[in-house]
């Protein structure tokens, strides 16, 4: 069945905004500018402030939800309203996980390439699968275990490509290794977030845009408040600002004032995450979760190609192999081999509902699928 113009628009919007989200964050990291008090020119390394901006973008999804609800007012369609009341505090634990995982990933993006960052995020499949068995009582079938093993192999290959890259003009080898490990750690936290959402949130049938916006509100408020103590907490060599603290928001604003293009990059990051969440949710509804997964894989290709074209990283053939293995692992885990086998065999092809199957093998797609 051919796609409609609206479906093509949604798919394109998800691909473009998802790519812009990672690339704009990396673009901001690459800028050099003077800070406050006449400090020397230094790179824009403010991961926690960037995470606050991301949560602001998620928070804006609440506005989209209420606009949709106003549009549906007076009509029989009540899809934008929850079917039962819920306590907004249910979103606090997942939001804390989201806040921690996102902050770690922004720190890691300062240390490694955008393409490795995007590929290594595929590790979430491993931990989500294992946690769903341990805490949700699910049983993984053979293809899901094979998908996990393939994903592990792909991560090893991508990590090996980073190791063989040695030092480049942007990142030292030690920074790259640390960044890669932080990304893997962040995926453990993201997997915990998914399990919490599945166990406590989804049973209330909250509209996805409202869920994303509520988590964004919690993350924005809490992390904004945490910027105050972070301004005084020493971080030594781990810090990227002249004061050597965990985060220096004032230094960030001074750098933005001296280099306005940083503000453009930050606004691109904030706006793209809102549109990406909306497009991702709509693609799953209008097309399928499988289509969403394929588009997310294409996003990795776009980010990688543009990073190479912009000279942000060097070409490593091992990354191609690692990406293909990761792609195979994701496909196996999510059962994308079934339609092909259904056509080759004489058996009945998979039902239409299987296309709407949740991305993570029996668990729901994460409410906040950013990162």
N, C-alpha and C positions, 0 to 999 in steps of 0.2 A: 504494500500500500504506500502510495507516494505521500511525502510530507506536505503539509499545508504551508503557506507563507508564514503563518504565525509560528508553526513548529520550527521552521528553518530560522526564523528570527530568534526564538528562544535558544536554540542550539548555538547559533552564532554569538548571542549575547553571553552565554555561559563560557564559551571558549575564549572570547576576547577579554571579558572582565576577569576571568580566572587567571589569565596570563598577565594582564596588567597588574593584578594584585601582588604577585610575586616580583615581577620586574620593577614595579614602582618602588617597592621596599628596598630592593637591591640598588636601584638608581640613587635613592636617598643616601644609602650607606656609602656610595662611591664619592660623594661630594666632600670637598675640603673647604673649610671656611674658618675665619677667626671667631673666637667665642667672646664671652663677657670679660670686661676689665682689660682689654688689650691682649688677651692670651694669644699664643701662637696659632697659626693656621693648623687645623687638625681635622680628621675625618669625622663625619656625622655618625657617631655611634651612640644612639639613644634607643635601644631596643624596647625599654619599658614604656617610654613615651609613644613609640610607634604602636605598641600593643594597645595603649589607651585609645589611640586613633582608630584602630581596628574595631574595638568595642563600640566606639561612637558610630561607626558604620553599621555594625550589627544592630545597635539601638534604633537606628533609623528604620529598620524593618518593622518596628511597631507602628510607625506612621503609615507604612504601606498596608499593614494589616487593617488599621482603622479606616483607611481610604477604601479598601475592598469591602469592608463591612458597611460603610455608608452607601457604596454602590449597590450592594446587595439588599439594602433596606427597601422594604416594600415588595420584594420579590420572594418567590417560594424557596429560592436557594439559600440555605443556611450553612453552607460549607465553611464559612469564615468564622462561625461561632462554635465554641466548645460544646460538646453534648452534655457535659456535666460540670459543675463548679470545681475549681481547683485552688489550691493554696499556692500563690506565687513563690513562696519560700521553697517549694519543691525544686525550683530551678537554681537555688543557691549552691548546693554541692556540685552539680555539673558545671556551673559558672566558675566556681573556684578551680576546678580541674582545667577548664578552658583557659582561664587566666594564667595558670601556671604553665600549661603546655604551650600556649601562644607566646608567652614571654621567653621561654626557653628557645623556641624556634626562631624568634627575632634575634636573640643573642647569637644563635648558631649561624644565622644568615650573614652576620658580620664576619664570620670566620671561614666560610666555605662558599663554593660557587652556587649560583641559583639553580643550575641543573641538578647537581648532587642533592641540594636541599629538597627539590621537588621529587626526585626519585626515591630518596631514603624515607620519605613520608609514607611510602608503600608498606613500611614495617608495621603499620597499624593493623594490618590484616592478621599478622602473627599473634599479637597480644589480644586483639578482640576475640579471635577464635579460642584462644586458651582461656581467657577470662569468662567467655560465654559458657564454656564447659564447667569451669570451677564454680561460678557464682550464679549462673542462670539454669544450670542443670541440662544444658543441651548436649546432644551427641553429634559430633562431626562425622560426616560420611567420608569415604575414601578420597574423593576428588578434592575435598576441602583440606585434608591432611597433605595431599600431594601439592596443593596450592601453597600451603604454608611452607613446605620444604623448598619448593621452587622460589618462593619469595626470599627465604633465608639465603639460598644460593645466589640470587640476584643482588641482594644487599652486600654479600661478600665480594662479588665482582665489582660493584660500584665503589665499594670501599677500597678495593685493591687498585682501581683506576686512580683514586685520589692519592693513595700512597705512592704510586709510581710517578705521579705528576711532579713530585718533589717541590721545591720552592718555586713560586712564580712571583710576578711583580706585585701581586696584591696580598697573597696569604702565605705565611710560613707553613711548613709541613705540620708542625705541632699545633698550629691554629686549626688547620683543616681537620686533623684527627679529632681534636676537641669538639669542633663544630659538628662533625658527623656523629659523634657519640651523644652530644646534646640532642640532636634530632631524634635519635633512637629513643633516648630517655623521654623525650616529649611525646612520642607515640605511645609509650606505656601509659602516660597520664591521659592522653586522648582516648585510649581504649577503656580506661576506667570511667571516663566521662560517658562513653557510649553505653557501658553496662549500667551506670546509674540512671541514664535517661530511659533505657529499656525497662529497668526494674521498677522505677518510681514515677516516671513522667508520662510515658506513652499511654498508659492505661486510662489516663484522663482525656485522651483524644484532643489535645490542644493543637490548634492550627500551627503549622510549622513556622510561619512568619511571626506569629505571636510568641512562640517558643524562642526563636532566635533573638527577637527584640528584647524579651525579658532577660535572657542570659546576658545579652549585650548591656542592658541597663545595670545589672549587678556587677559585671566585669568593669564597666566604665567607672562607676562610683567607687568601688573598692580599690581598683588600681590607681585611680586618681588620688585617693587619700594616701595610698602607700608611697606615692612619689615624694611626699614630705619627709618621712624617715629615710627613704633611699638617698635623699640629698645629703644626709649626714653619715651614712654607713660607709666606712672605707672598704674598697674592693681591691686595692693594690693593682697588680698588673692586669687583673681581670677587667678593670675599668677602662672605658674608652674616652673619658673626659679629663681635662687638665687637673681637676681637683682630686682625681683618684677615688671618687665615690661611686656607689652602685648606680646611681642615676642623677643627672644634673639637668633638670628640665629648663632652668634659667639659661644654661649654656646652649641648650638646643634652640631656644627662642632667639638668642643672640645670633646664632649661626644662620637661622632662617632669615633674620633681618639683614644679614650681610650677603646672603646668597638666596634670593627669592625662588630660584628653581627648586630648592629643597621643599618649599611650601607646595609647589606644583606636584612634586613626587608624593608628598604626604596626602594631599587632597586626592590624588589618583588612587592611593591605597585605601583611603577611607570610603570613597564613593564606589570603588570597584567591588569591595567586599559586600556592600549592600545589594548591588545589582547581581553579583555572583550568587548570593544566597537565594534571591528571588528567582533567578533563572534556573538554578539547580533544582529547586523545589518544583518549579513549573515543568521542567523537562521530565522529571520523574512522573509527574501527574499526566502530562499530555502525551509523552512518548513511553519511556520505560526506565527503570533503574539501570538496565544494561546500557542503554544509550548514554545515560549520565556517566557511567564508568568509562565508556569509550571516549567520550568528550574530555573527561579528566585526563585520560592517557594522552590524548592529542595535545592537551594543554602542556604536558611535560615536553613534548616534541617542540612546540612553539617556543617555550621558554628556553630550551636548549639551543635551538636554531638562532634565536635573537641574541642570546648571550654570546654565542660564537661570532655572529655578525658584528656585534658592538665591541668585540675585543675584550669582553669581561673575563673570558676564560679560554684556555687552549683546548684543541680537539684531542680527545683520547678515545681510541677505537674500542677500548674495553667498556666504555660507557654504553656504547651501542649494544654490546652483548648483555651487559647488566640490565639495561632497560628492557630488552626483549625477554629476558628471563623473568624479570619482575612482571611484565605484561602477561606472560604465560601463567605465572602464579596467580595473579589477580583473576584472570579468565577462568582458571580451574576452580579457584575458591568459590567464585560466583556462578559456576555452572554454565558458562558460556559454551562449553563443548556439547551440551545437551541438544540445542537446536540442530547442530551439524549432524550429530549421531541420529537424531530423529528423522532427518531427511535421508540419510544413508540406509537406515534400517527400514524394515517393512512395518514396524510398529507405528502406533498412533503418535503424531508429532506432539510436542509439548503444548499444553493448553495455553491460551492467551494470557491467563493469569500469571504464568511462570515468568513472563516478561516483566511483570510488575513486582517480581520477587525482590526482597530486600537485598541490598548490596552485600552485606556482610554475613551471608549464609545463615539466615534464620534470625538475625538481629536487624533492627531497623538502621537505616542510614542515619548517621549522627545528625542531631538537630542543627548543630553548627558545623557544616562541612566546609571549612575555609582552607584554613590553613592551608 
